[in-house]
Amino acid sequence: MRALQRPIILASKSPRRSQLLREAGFTFTVQAFDVDESFSSEMPLEEVAPYLAQKKAQAAKHLIQDQEIILTADSTVILGDTIFNKPEDYAEAQSMLRALSGKQHTVVTGVCLLGKEKEVVLSGHTQVWFSELSDEEIDHYIRHYAPFDKAGSYGAQDWIGHCKIPKIEGSFQNVMGLPVALVYEALSQF
């Protein structure tokens, strides 16, 4: 498990990813920067998150000096044949939450671990069920929780998760933005 003693650089601005790593006992530094998150419209939806995580890791490759391991991630919310990214504004958040209301969707979080010696790309998949959301509940949620930095316009760790997600299959941490158990196992193999 020497990989867990190597310097880990989290190349992500996500406060939830930092929180999850801290709570799991990881020691790491954060060096985040903007990366173009475009992808081909021909790409299968479940491949988008790992592709973007890998794209972010390649952009951060210059940070590897010796034993550092770059950790990047990207989460997508998939409903049918549509990916819900981060909403641009109130209206888009409202539209996304209305679409998710009363339905099951998939959260895919892609992760890339990049060291001098190898690159590992993996992804976690979680099925999430939403209860019906009234327009009043959607308005309350957007105004009080400002989910504009979250794929699908929601955070499973706040009100909507506590009150309106009756069931998930898979990793809760994956829905928050990082499949920690998968990351731990992958780091153990470095």
Backbone as JSON Lines, residues from 0, in Angstrom:
{"i":0,"aa":"M","n":[0.81,-1.19,0.0],"ca":[0.0,0.0,0.0],"c":[0.86,1.26,0.0]}
{"i":1,"aa":"R","n":[2.04,1.16,-0.6],"ca":[2.92,2.33,-0.66],"c":[2.31,3.47,-1.44]}
{"i":2,"aa":"A","n":[1.41,3.16,-2.39],"ca":[0.79,4.23,-3.17],"c":[0.03,5.19,-2.27]}
{"i":3,"aa":"L","n":[-0.5,4.69,-1.17],"ca":[-1.25,5.55,-0.27],"c":[-0.32,6.49,0.5]}
{"i":4,"aa":"Q","n":[0.98,6.22,0.46],"ca":[1.95,7.1,1.12],"c":[2.55,8.09,0.12]}
{"i":5,"aa":"R","n":[2.27,7.92,-1.14],"ca":[2.78,8.83,-2.16],"c":[1.97,10.12,-2.16]}
{"i":6,"aa":"P","n":[2.57,11.22,-2.6],"ca":[1.82,12.48,-2.66],"c":[0.68,12.38,-3.67]}
{"i":7,"aa":"I","n":[-0.52,12.71,-3.23],"ca":[-1.68,12.72,-4.1],"c":[-2.05,14.18,-4.39]}
{"i":8,"aa":"I","n":[-2.24,14.48,-5.66],"ca":[-2.68,15.82,-6.06],"c":[-4.1,15.69,-6.6]}
{"i":9,"aa":"L","n":[-5.05,16.26,-5.9],"ca":[-6.42,16.3,-6.37],"c":[-6.55,17.5,-7.3]}
{"i":10,"aa":"A","n":[-6.71,17.22,-8.59],"ca":[-6.84,18.3,-9.58],"c":[-8.33,18.53,-9.81]}
{"i":11,"aa":"S","n":[-8.99,19.05,-8.78],"ca":[-10.44,19.28,-8.83],"c":[-10.8,20.42,-7.9]}
{"i":12,"aa":"K","n":[-11.75,21.24,-8.35],"ca":[-12.24,22.33,-7.52],"c":[-13.37,21.89,-6.6]}
{"i":13,"aa":"S","n":[-13.84,20.66,-6.75],"ca":[-15.01,20.2,-6.01],"c":[-14.76,20.11,-4.51]}
{"i":14,"aa":"P","n":[-15.51,20.88,-3.72],"ca":[-15.35,20.77,-2.26],"c":[-15.82,19.41,-1.75]}
{"i":15,"aa":"R","n":[-16.76,18.77,-2.46],"ca":[-17.25,17.46,-2.02],"c":[-16.19,16.39,-2.22]}
{"i":16,"aa":"R","n":[-15.42,16.45,-3.29],"ca":[-14.35,15.46,-3.5],"c":[-13.28,15.62,-2.42]}
{"i":17,"aa":"S","n":[-12.93,16.85,-2.11],"ca":[-11.97,17.09,-1.03],"c":[-12.51,16.55,0.29]}
{"i":18,"aa":"Q","n":[-13.77,16.82,0.57],"ca":[-14.4,16.36,1.8],"c":[-14.36,14.83,1.89]}
{"i":19,"aa":"L","n":[-14.74,14.15,0.82],"ca":[-14.76,12.69,0.84],"c":[-13.36,12.11,1.05]}
{"i":20,"aa":"L","n":[-12.36,12.67,0.39],"ca":[-10.99,12.19,0.57],"c":[-10.5,12.43,2.0]}
{"i":21,"aa":"R","n":[-10.78,13.62,2.54],"ca":[-10.39,13.91,3.93],"c":[-11.05,12.95,4.91]}
{"i":22,"aa":"E","n":[-12.37,12.76,4.73],"ca":[-13.11,11.88,5.64],"c":[-12.63,10.43,5.56]}
{"i":23,"aa":"A","n":[-12.09,10.03,4.4],"ca":[-11.57,8.67,4.24],"c":[-10.12,8.55,4.72]}
{"i":24,"aa":"G","n":[-9.53,9.66,5.18],"ca":[-8.19,9.62,5.75],"c":[-7.06,9.83,4.78]}
{"i":25,"aa":"F","n":[-7.36,10.26,3.55],"ca":[-6.31,10.51,2.57],"c":[-5.59,11.82,2.88]}
{"i":26,"aa":"T","n":[-4.31,11.85,2.59],"ca":[-3.52,13.08,2.64],"c":[-3.29,13.5,1.19]}
{"i":27,"aa":"F","n":[-3.6,14.76,0.88],"ca":[-3.51,15.22,-0.5],"c":[-3.4,16.72,-0.53]}
{"i":28,"aa":"T","n":[-3.02,17.23,-1.69],"ca":[-3.05,18.67,-1.94],"c":[-4.03,18.9,-3.09]}
{"i":29,"aa":"V","n":[-4.52,20.12,-3.18],"ca":[-5.44,20.47,-4.25],"c":[-4.75,21.46,-5.18]}
{"i":30,"aa":"Q","n":[-4.75,21.15,-6.47],"ca":[-4.24,22.06,-7.49],"c":[-5.21,21.99,-8.66]}
{"i":31,"aa":"A","n":[-6.2,22.83,-8.6],"ca":[-7.26,22.78,-9.61],"c":[-7.1,23.89,-10.62]}
{"i":32,"aa":"F","n":[-7.58,23.63,-11.82],"ca":[-7.57,24.63,-12.87],"c":[-8.65,24.26,-13.87]}
{"i":33,"aa":"D","n":[-8.99,25.19,-14.74],"ca":[-10.06,24.97,-15.71],"c":[-9.57,24.11,-16.87]}
{"i":34,"aa":"V","n":[-10.44,23.18,-17.29],"ca":[-10.17,22.31,-18.42],"c":[-11.42,22.31,-19.31]}
{"i":35,"aa":"D","n":[-11.21,22.32,-20.6],"ca":[-12.32,22.22,-21.54],"c":[-13.03,20.89,-21.32]}
{"i":36,"aa":"E","n":[-14.33,20.93,-21.03],"ca":[-15.09,19.72,-20.74],"c":[-15.98,19.3,-21.91]}
{"i":37,"aa":"S","n":[-15.56,19.6,-23.11],"ca":[-16.34,19.18,-24.28],"c":[-16.05,17.71,-24.59]}
{"i":38,"aa":"F","n":[-17.01,17.1,-25.28],"ca":[-16.86,15.7,-25.68],"c":[-17.7,15.49,-26.94]}
{"i":39,"aa":"S","n":[-17.4,14.43,-27.65],"ca":[-18.11,14.13,-28.89],"c":[-19.54,13.72,-28.6]}
{"i":40,"aa":"S","n":[-20.47,14.22,-29.39],"ca":[-21.87,13.84,-29.23],"c":[-22.1,12.38,-29.63]}
{"i":41,"aa":"E","n":[-21.13,11.78,-30.28],"ca":[-21.21,10.37,-30.69],"c":[-20.79,9.43,-29.56]}
{"i":42,"aa":"M","n":[-20.18,9.96,-28.51],"ca":[-19.67,9.13,-27.42],"c":[-20.81,8.51,-26.62]}
{"i":43,"aa":"P","n":[-20.74,7.21,-26.32],"ca":[-21.75,6.61,-25.44],"c":[-21.81,7.37,-24.1]}
{"i":44,"aa":"L","n":[-23.0,7.63,-23.6],"ca":[-23.18,8.48,-22.42],"c":[-22.4,8.0,-21.2]}
{"i":45,"aa":"E","n":[-22.32,6.7,-20.99],"ca":[-21.63,6.18,-19.8],"c":[-20.1,6.31,-19.91]}
{"i":46,"aa":"E","n":[-19.6,6.66,-21.09],"ca":[-18.15,6.85,-21.26],"c":[-17.73,8.31,-21.09]}
{"i":47,"aa":"V","n":[-18.69,9.23,-21.01],"ca":[-18.36,10.65,-20.94],"c":[-17.59,10.99,-19.67]}
{"i":48,"aa":"A","n":[-18.07,10.57,-18.49],"ca":[-17.41,10.93,-17.23],"c":[-15.97,10.41,-17.15]}
{"i":49,"aa":"P","n":[-15.71,9.12,-17.47],"ca":[-14.31,8.69,-17.44],"c":[-13.44,9.39,-18.49]}
{"i":50,"aa":"Y","n":[-14.02,9.69,-19.65],"ca":[-13.28,10.42,-20.68],"c":[-12.87,11.8,-20.16]}
{"i":51,"aa":"L","n":[-13.81,12.51,-19.54],"ca":[-13.49,13.85,-19.02],"c":[-12.5,13.8,-17.87]}
{"i":52,"aa":"A","n":[-12.6,12.78,-17.02],"ca":[-11.63,12.62,-15.93],"c":[-10.23,12.43,-16.51]}
{"i":53,"aa":"Q","n":[-10.13,11.61,-17.54],"ca":[-8.83,11.37,-18.18],"c":[-8.31,12.65,-18.85]}
{"i":54,"aa":"K","n":[-9.18,13.39,-19.47],"ca":[-8.81,14.66,-20.12],"c":[-8.25,15.63,-19.07]}
{"i":55,"aa":"K","n":[-8.89,15.68,-17.91],"ca":[-8.42,16.56,-16.82],"c":[-7.05,16.11,-16.31]}
{"i":56,"aa":"A","n":[-6.86,14.81,-16.17],"ca":[-5.57,14.29,-15.68],"c":[-4.44,14.61,-16.65]}
{"i":57,"aa":"Q","n":[-4.72,14.46,-17.94],"ca":[-3.68,14.78,-18.94],"c":[-3.32,16.27,-18.89]}
{"i":58,"aa":"A","n":[-4.32,17.11,-18.62],"ca":[-4.04,18.55,-18.5],"c":[-3.22,18.87,-17.26]}
{"i":59,"aa":"A","n":[-3.28,18.0,-16.25],"ca":[-2.54,18.22,-15.0],"c":[-1.22,17.45,-14.96]}
{"i":60,"aa":"K","n":[-0.91,16.73,-16.02],"ca":[0.27,15.85,-16.06],"c":[1.57,16.57,-15.68]}
{"i":61,"aa":"H","n":[1.66,17.84,-16.04],"ca":[2.87,18.61,-15.76],"c":[3.15,18.75,-14.26]}
{"i":62,"aa":"L","n":[2.17,18.45,-13.41],"ca":[2.35,18.54,-11.95],"c":[3.15,17.37,-11.39]}
{"i":63,"aa":"I","n":[3.3,16.31,-12.16],"ca":[4.04,15.13,-11.69],"c":[5.53,15.4,-11.82]}
{"i":64,"aa":"Q","n":[6.2,15.46,-10.68],"ca":[7.64,15.68,-10.65],"c":[8.4,14.38,-10.34]}
{"i":65,"aa":"D","n":[7.83,13.57,-9.42],"ca":[8.53,12.36,-8.99],"c":[7.51,11.25,-8.69]}
{"i":66,"aa":"Q","n":[7.06,11.17,-7.45],"ca":[6.15,10.1,-7.01],"c":[4.69,10.53,-6.94]}
{"i":67,"aa":"E","n":[4.39,11.77,-7.36],"ca":[3.02,12.27,-7.25],"c":[2.06,11.44,-8.09]}
{"i":68,"aa":"I","n":[0.83,11.35,-7.59],"ca":[-0.26,10.73,-8.34],"c":[-1.35,11.79,-8.49]}
{"i":69,"aa":"I","n":[-1.7,12.07,-9.73],"ca":[-2.78,13.01,-10.02],"c":[-4.1,12.26,-9.9]}
{"i":70,"aa":"L","n":[-5.07,12.85,-9.23],"ca":[-6.41,12.28,-9.12],"c":[-7.39,13.3,-9.69]}
{"i":71,"aa":"T","n":[-8.13,12.88,-10.71],"ca":[-9.16,13.74,-11.29],"c":[-10.46,12.96,-11.36]}
{"i":72,"aa":"A","n":[-11.57,13.68,-11.45],"ca":[-12.88,13.02,-11.52],"c":[-13.86,13.92,-12.26]}
{"i":73,"aa":"D","n":[-14.91,13.28,-12.76],"ca":[-16.01,13.99,-13.37],"c":[-17.27,13.16,-13.17]}
{"i":74,"aa":"S","n":[-18.37,13.82,-12.84],"ca":[-19.64,13.11,-12.63],"c":[-20.66,13.55,-13.66]}
{"i":75,"aa":"T","n":[-21.45,12.58,-14.13],"ca":[-22.56,12.88,-15.03],"c":[-23.83,12.25,-14.46]}
{"i":76,"aa":"V","n":[-24.93,12.93,-14.68],"ca":[-26.25,12.42,-14.33],"c":[-26.94,12.08,-15.65]}
{"i":77,"aa":"I","n":[-27.35,10.83,-15.78],"ca":[-27.92,10.35,-17.04],"c":[-29.36,9.91,-16.81]}
{"i":78,"aa":"L","n":[-30.26,10.52,-17.56],"ca":[-31.67,10.14,-17.56],"c":[-32.04,9.79,-18.99]}
{"i":79,"aa":"G","n":[-32.33,8.53,-19.22],"ca":[-32.64,8.09,-20.58],"c":[-31.45,8.31,-21.49]}
{"i":80,"aa":"D","n":[-31.62,9.1,-22.53],"ca":[-30.52,9.36,-23.46],"c":[-30.0,10.8,-23.33]}
{"i":81,"aa":"T","n":[-30.13,11.35,-22.11],"ca":[-29.71,12.73,-21.86],"c":[-28.75,12.81,-20.68]}
{"i":82,"aa":"I","n":[-27.68,13.6,-20.86],"ca":[-26.77,13.9,-19.75],"c":[-27.17,15.26,-19.18]}
{"i":83,"aa":"F","n":[-27.32,15.3,-17.87],"ca":[-27.55,16.57,-17.19],"c":[-26.24,16.99,-16.54]}
{"i":84,"aa":"N","n":[-25.66,18.06,-17.07],"ca":[-24.44,18.61,-16.5],"c":[-24.81,19.62,-15.41]}
{"i":85,"aa":"K","n":[-23.9,20.51,-15.09],"ca":[-24.18,21.57,-14.13],"c":[-25.12,22.58,-14.79]}
{"i":86,"aa":"P","n":[-26.14,23.03,-14.08],"ca":[-27.07,23.99,-14.68],"c":[-26.43,25.37,-14.83]}
{"i":87,"aa":"E","n":[-26.82,26.04,-15.89],"ca":[-26.31,27.39,-16.14],"c":[-27.01,28.43,-15.27]}
{"i":88,"aa":"D","n":[-28.29,28.18,-14.95],"ca":[-29.07,29.18,-14.22],"c":[-30.27,28.52,-13.54]}
{"i":89,"aa":"Y","n":[-31.08,29.34,-12.88],"ca":[-32.26,28.86,-12.16],"c":[-33.18,28.06,-13.07]}
{"i":90,"aa":"A","n":[-33.48,28.59,-14.26],"ca":[-34.42,27.94,-15.17],"c":[-33.93,26.56,-15.59]}
{"i":91,"aa":"E","n":[-32.64,26.43,-15.86],"ca":[-32.11,25.13,-16.26],"c":[-32.12,24.15,-15.08]}
{"i":92,"aa":"A","n":[-31.8,24.63,-13.87],"ca":[-31.86,23.77,-12.69],"c":[-33.29,23.28,-12.47]}
{"i":93,"aa":"Q","n":[-34.25,24.18,-12.61],"ca":[-35.66,23.84,-12.45],"c":[-36.08,22.79,-13.48]}
{"i":94,"aa":"S","n":[-35.67,22.96,-14.72],"ca":[-36.0,22.02,-15.79],"c":[-35.41,20.63,-15.51]}
{"i":95,"aa":"M","n":[-34.16,20.59,-15.04],"ca":[-33.52,19.31,-14.73],"c":[-34.25,18.6,-13.59]}
{"i":96,"aa":"L","n":[-34.54,19.33,-12.53],"ca":[-35.19,18.71,-11.38],"c":[-36.6,18.23,-11.72]}
{"i":97,"aa":"R","n":[-37.3,18.98,-12.56],"ca":[-38.62,18.51,-13.02],"c":[-38.48,17.2,-13.8]}
{"i":98,"aa":"A","n":[-37.46,17.11,-14.64],"ca":[-37.24,15.9,-15.44],"c":[-36.89,14.71,-14.55]}
{"i":99,"aa":"L","n":[-36.12,14.93,-13.49],"ca":[-35.7,13.85,-12.59],"c":[-36.8,13.44,-11.62]}
{"i":100,"aa":"S","n":[-37.74,14.32,-11.36],"ca":[-38.82,14.08,-10.4],"c":[-39.57,12.78,-10.67]}
{"i":101,"aa":"G","n":[-39.63,11.93,-9.65],"ca":[-40.38,10.69,-9.74],"c":[-39.75,9.61,-10.6]}
{"i":102,"aa":"K","n":[-38.48,9.8,-10.97],"ca":[-37.84,8.85,-11.89],"c":[-36.54,8.3,-11.31]}
{"i":103,"aa":"Q","n":[-36.07,7.23,-11.95],"ca":[-34.78,6.64,-11.63],"c":[-33.78,7.13,-12.68]}
{"i":104,"aa":"H","n":[-32.57,7.46,-12.23],"ca":[-31.51,7.86,-13.16],"c":[-30.19,7.26,-12.72]}
{"i":105,"aa":"T","n":[-29.17,7.45,-13.53],"ca":[-27.84,6.89,-13.26],"c":[-26.84,8.02,-13.05]}
{"i":106,"aa":"V","n":[-26.02,7.87,-12.02],"ca":[-24.89,8.78,-11.82],"c":[-23.62,7.99,-12.13]}
{"i":107,"aa":"V","n":[-22.84,8.51,-13.07],"ca":[-21.55,7.91,-13.4],"c":[-20.47,8.9,-12.99]}
{"i":108,"aa":"T","n":[-19.56,8.45,-12.16],"ca":[-18.39,9.27,-11.82],"c":[-17.16,8.57,-12.37]}
{"i":109,"aa":"G","n":[-16.51,9.25,-13.3],"ca":[-15.26,8.76,-13.86],"c":[-14.1,9.3,-13.05]}
{"i":110,"aa":"V","n":[-13.07,8.49,-12.89],"ca":[-11.88,8.86,-12.13],"c":[-10.66,8.49,-12.95]}
{"i":111,"aa":"C","n":[-9.65,9.35,-12.91],"ca":[-8.37,9.03,-13.52],"c":[-7.28,9.23,-12.47]}
{"i":112,"aa":"L","n":[-6.43,8.21,-12.33],"ca":[-5.24,8.28,-11.47],"c":[-4.04,8.21,-12.41]}
{"i":113,"aa":"L","n":[-3.18,9.2,-12.31],"ca":[-2.05,9.29,-13.23],"c":[-0.76,9.5,-12.46]}
{"i":114,"aa":"G","n":[0.16,8.57,-12.64],"ca":[1.5,8.69,-12.09],"c":[2.5,8.58,-13.22]}
{"i":115,"aa":"K","n":[3.8,8.66,-12.89],"ca":[4.81,8.53,-13.94],"c":[4.75,7.18,-14.63]}
{"i":116,"aa":"E","n":[4.42,6.14,-13.84],"ca":[4.51,4.79,-14.36],"c":[3.24,4.27,-15.03]}
{"i":117,"aa":"K","n":[2.09,4.84,-14.71],"ca":[0.86,4.34,-15.34],"c":[-0.3,5.29,-15.14]}
{"i":118,"aa":"E","n":[-1.36,4.99,-15.9],"ca":[-2.62,5.72,-15.83],"c":[-3.74,4.69,-15.63]}
{"i":119,"aa":"V","n":[-4.62,4.98,-14.68],"ca":[-5.76,4.1,-14.42],"c":[-7.03,4.95,-14.56]}
{"i":120,"aa":"V","n":[-7.94,4.49,-15.42],"ca":[-9.22,5.17,-15.59],"c":[-10.3,4.19,-15.15]}
{"i":121,"aa":"L","n":[-11.2,4.65,-14.29],"ca":[-12.25,3.8,-13.77],"c":[-13.52,4.61,-13.62]}
{"i":122,"aa":"S","n":[-14.62,3.93,-13.35],"ca":[-15.86,4.67,-13.11],"c":[-16.77,3.91,-12.17]}
{"i":123,"aa":"G","n":[-17.5,4.69,-11.39],"ca":[-18.53,4.15,-10.51],"c":[-19.9,4.45,-11.11]}
{"i":124,"aa":"H","n":[-20.83,3.52,-10.95],"ca":[-22.19,3.69,-11.46],"c":[-23.16,3.49,-10.3]}
{"i":125,"aa":"T","n":[-24.06,4.43,-10.12],"ca":[-25.06,4.34,-9.05],"c":[-26.43,4.67,-9.63]}
{"i":126,"aa":"Q","n":[-27.4,3.86,-9.27],"ca":[-28.79,4.11,-9.66],"c":[-29.45,4.92,-8.54]}
{"i":127,"aa":"V","n":[-30.14,5.99,-8.9],"ca":[-30.77,6.89,-7.93],"c":[-32.24,7.04,-8.27]}
{"i":128,"aa":"W","n":[-33.1,6.92,-7.25],"ca":[-34.53,7.1,-7.43],"c":[-34.96,8.39,-6.74]}
{"i":129,"aa":"F","n":[-35.66,9.24,-7.45],"ca":[-36.23,10.46,-6.89],"c":[-37.72,10.25,-6.6]}
{"i":130,"aa":"S","n":[-38.18,10.78,-5.5],"ca":[-39.62,10.89,-5.27],"c":[-40.13,12.05,-6.13]}
{"i":131,"aa":"E","n":[-41.45,12.17,-6.22],"ca":[-42.04,13.3,-6.93],"c":[-41.64,14.6,-6.23]}
{"i":132,"aa":"L","n":[-41.3,15.6,-7.01],"ca":[-40.96,16.92,-6.49],"c":[-42.02,17.91,-6.97]}
{"i":133,"aa":"S","n":[-42.62,18.64,-6.04],"ca":[-43.57,19.68,-6.44],"c":[-42.79,20.91,-6.93]}
{"i":134,"aa":"D","n":[-43.46,21.79,-7.66],"ca":[-42.81,23.02,-8.1],"c":[-42.33,23.83,-6.9]}
{"i":135,"aa":"E","n":[-43.11,23.81,-5.81],"ca":[-42.72,24.53,-4.59],"c":[-41.45,23.94,-3.99]}
{"i":136,"aa":"E","n":[-41.34,22.61,-3.97],"ca":[-40.13,21.97,-3.44],"c":[-38.93,22.26,-4.32]}
{"i":137,"aa":"I","n":[-39.12,22.24,-5.62],"ca":[-38.02,22.55,-6.54],"c":[-37.54,23.98,-6.33]}
{"i":138,"aa":"D","n":[-38.47,24.91,-6.24],"ca":[-38.12,26.31,-5.99],"c":[-37.37,26.46,-4.67]}
{"i":139,"aa":"H","n":[-37.9,25.84,-3.61],"ca":[-37.25,25.89,-2.29],"c":[-35.82,25.36,-2.39]}
{"i":140,"aa":"Y","n":[-35.67,24.23,-3.05],"ca":[-34.35,23.6,-3.13],"c":[-33.35,24.49,-3.88]}
{"i":141,"aa":"I","n":[-33.74,24.99,-5.02],"ca":[-32.82,25.82,-5.8],"c":[-32.46,27.1,-5.04]}
{"i":142,"aa":"R","n":[-33.44,27.73,-4.44],"ca":[-33.18,29.0,-3.73],"c":[-32.34,28.82,-2.47]}
{"i":143,"aa":"H","n":[-32.52,27.71,-1.75],"ca":[-31.79,27.51,-0.5],"c":[-30.49,26.74,-0.64]}
{"i":144,"aa":"Y","n":[-30.35,25.95,-1.71],"ca":[-29.16,25.1,-1.83],"c":[-28.3,25.42,-3.05]}
{"i":145,"aa":"A","n":[-28.76,26.34,-3.91],"ca":[-27.98,26.82,-5.07],"c":[-27.15,25.71,-5.72]}
{"i":146,"aa":"P","n":[-27.81,24.73,-6.35],"ca":[-27.08,23.58,-6.87],"c":[-26.41,23.8,-8.23]}
{"i":147,"aa":"F","n":[-25.89,24.99,-8.44],"ca":[-25.36,25.34,-9.76],"c":[-23.98,24.75,-10.04]}
{"i":148,"aa":"D","n":[-23.33,24.19,-9.02],"ca":[-22.03,23.56,-9.23],"c":[-22.14,22.03,-9.19]}
{"i":149,"aa":"K","n":[-23.38,21.51,-9.37],"ca":[-23.6,20.08,-9.24],"c":[-24.25,19.52,-10.51]}
{"i":150,"aa":"A","n":[-23.7,18.42,-10.99],"ca":[-24.3,17.73,-12.14],"c":[-25.72,17.32,-11.77]}
{"i":151,"aa":"G","n":[-26.65,17.55,-12.68],"ca":[-28.04,17.19,-12.43],"c":[-28.78,18.15,-11.53]}
{"i":152,"aa":"S","n":[-28.13,19.2,-11.08],"ca":[-28.74,20.24,-10.23],"c":[-29.1,19.77,-8.83]}
{"i":153,"aa":"Y","n":[-28.38,18.76,-8.32],"ca":[-28.68,18.35,-6.95],"c":[-27.46,17.75,-6.26]}
{"i":154,"aa":"G","n":[-27.51,17.81,-4.93],"ca":[-26.51,17.16,-4.1],"c":[-27.2,16.14,-3.21]}
{"i":155,"aa":"A","n":[-26.79,14.9,-3.31],"ca":[-27.42,13.83,-2.51],"c":[-27.16,14.0,-1.02]}
{"i":156,"aa":"Q","n":[-26.18,14.82,-0.66],"ca":[-25.81,15.0,0.74],"c":[-26.62,16.11,1.42]}
{"i":157,"aa":"D","n":[-27.49,16.8,0.68],"ca":[-28.26,17.88,1.31],"c":[-29.76,17.56,1.29]}
{"i":158,"aa":"W","n":[-30.61,18.57,1.41],"ca":[-32.04,18.38,1.6],"c":[-32.67,17.38,0.64]}
{"i":159,"aa":"I","n":[-32.35,17.52,-0.63],"ca":[-32.99,16.65,-1.62],"c":[-32.64,15.19,-1.38]}
{"i":160,"aa":"G","n":[-31.41,14.94,-0.95],"ca":[-31.0,13.57,-0.65],"c":[-31.68,13.02,0.59]}
{"i":161,"aa":"H","n":[-31.8,13.86,1.6],"ca":[-32.42,13.43,2.85],"c":[-33.92,13.21,2.71]}
{"i":162,"aa":"C","n":[-34.57,14.04,1.91],"ca":[-36.04,14.04,1.86],"c":[-36.66,13.47,0.59]}
{"i":163,"aa":"K","n":[-35.9,13.41,-0.51],"ca":[-36.52,13.07,-1.78],"c":[-35.81,11.97,-2.56]}
{"i":164,"aa":"I","n":[-34.82,11.32,-1.97],"ca":[-34.19,10.18,-2.61],"c":[-34.46,8.96,-1.72]}
{"i":165,"aa":"P","n":[-35.52,8.2,-2.03],"ca":[-35.87,7.07,-1.18],"c":[-34.99,5.84,-1.37]}
{"i":166,"aa":"K","n":[-34.24,5.8,-2.48],"ca":[-33.48,4.57,-2.76],"c":[-32.31,4.88,-3.68]}
{"i":167,"aa":"I","n":[-31.18,4.23,-3.39],"ca":[-30.07,4.21,-4.32],"c":[-29.53,2.78,-4.38]}
{"i":168,"aa":"E","n":[-28.97,2.41,-5.51],"ca":[-28.25,1.16,-5.65],"c":[-26.86,1.51,-6.11]}
{"i":169,"aa":"G","n":[-25.88,1.21,-5.27],"ca":[-24.5,1.56,-5.56],"c":[-23.96,2.46,-4.48]}
{"i":170,"aa":"S","n":[-22.87,3.12,-4.78],"ca":[-22.15,3.94,-3.8],"c":[-22.77,5.33,-3.64]}
{"i":171,"aa":"F","n":[-23.1,5.68,-2.4],"ca":[-23.58,7.04,-2.09],"c":[-22.47,8.05,-2.37]}
{"i":172,"aa":"Q","n":[-21.22,7.69,-2.04],"ca":[-20.1,8.61,-2.28],"c":[-19.94,8.89,-3.77]}
{"i":173,"aa":"N","n":[-20.25,7.91,-4.61],"ca":[-20.2,8.11,-6.05],"c":[-21.16,9.21,-6.48]}
{"i":174,"aa":"V","n":[-22.35,9.24,-5.88],"ca":[-23.34,10.27,-6.2],"c":[-22.83,11.64,-5.73]}
{"i":175,"aa":"M","n":[-22.1,11.66,-4.61],"ca":[-21.52,12.92,-4.13],"c":[-20.37,13.41,-5.0]}
{"i":176,"aa":"G","n":[-19.77,12.5,-5.79],"ca":[-18.73,12.95,-6.71],"c":[-17.45,12.15,-6.73]}
{"i":177,"aa":"L","n":[-17.35,11.07,-5.9],"ca":[-16.12,10.28,-5.92],"c":[-16.38,8.89,-5.34]}
{"i":178,"aa":"P","n":[-16.2,7.83,-6.15],"ca":[-16.36,6.47,-5.63],"c":[-15.12,6.08,-4.8]}
{"i":179,"aa":"V","n":[-15.12,6.48,-3.56],"ca":[-13.93,6.4,-2.7],"c":[-13.38,4.98,-2.6]}
{"i":180,"aa":"A","n":[-14.24,3.99,-2.45],"ca":[-13.75,2.61,-2.33],"c":[-12.99,2.18,-3.59]}
{"i":181,"aa":"L","n":[-13.5,2.55,-4.76],"ca":[-12.8,2.23,-6.01],"c":[-11.46,2.96,-6.11]}
{"i":182,"aa":"V","n":[-11.44,4.21,-5.67],"ca":[-10.2,4.99,-5.68],"c":[-9.16,4.36,-4.76]}
{"i":183,"aa":"Y","n":[-9.59,3.96,-3.57],"ca":[-8.68,3.33,-2.61],"c":[-8.06,2.06,-3.22]}
{"i":184,"aa":"E","n":[-8.91,1.22,-3.8],"ca":[-8.42,-0.02,-4.39],"c":[-7.44,0.26,-5.53]}
{"i":185,"aa":"A","n":[-7.75,1.22,-6.38],"ca":[-6.88,1.54,-7.51],"c":[-5.54,2.11,-7.03]}
{"i":186,"aa":"L","n":[-5.58,2.97,-6.01],"ca":[-4.34,3.53,-5.47],"c":[-3.49,2.43,-4.83]}
{"i":187,"aa":"S","n":[-4.12,1.44,-4.25],"ca":[-3.38,0.33,-3.62],"c":[-2.57,-0.47,-4.64]}
{"i":188,"aa":"Q","n":[-2.95,-0.36,-5.91],"ca":[-2.26,-1.1,-6.98],"c":[-1.11,-0.33,-7.6]}
{"i":189,"aa":"F","n":[-0.93,0.93,-7.21],"ca":[0.2,1.7,-7.75],"c":[1.5,1.24,-7.12]}
